[in-house]
């Protein structure tokens, strides 16, 4: 897994996760918190 460096990229990534979390929660219900999205990505990268 590649570690992203730089404050600008990190803040952009957080914004993307927040918006995605809100959109998925509105469309599908609970289970799409930012923490869960990070876990899903980590799982995907590992397997």
N, C-alpha and C positions, 0 to 999 in steps of 0.2 A: 504494500500500500504506500502510495506516495504522500509525503507530508507536504502540505501547502504552507508556504511561507509568505509573509507580508501582511501587514494590517489591512490594507485595502482589499485584498482577496478574501481575507478572513471575514471582514464585515460584510462583504458582498455575499459570501456563502451563508452567513447567518440570516441575512435578509431573504435569501432564496428559500432556506429551510422554514422560516416563519411563514412565508406566503404559501408554500406548498403544504405545510401542516394545516393551515387554516382552510385551504381549498379542499384537501382530502377529508378533513373532519366534517366540513359542511356537506360534502357529497356522500360520504360513506359512514359517518358517525365516529364514535370514539375509537382510539387505538393508533392515531396518527400524530402523536405529540412529537416535538422536535427530538426528544431523547429516543423515542421509538424509531424515528426515521434514521437517526444515526446508527442505531443497532441494526436496522434492516440493511443499510449500506455496508456496514462492517461484515455482516453475514454474507451478503452478496459477493464482496471482495474476497472473502476467505474460501468460499465454496463456489 
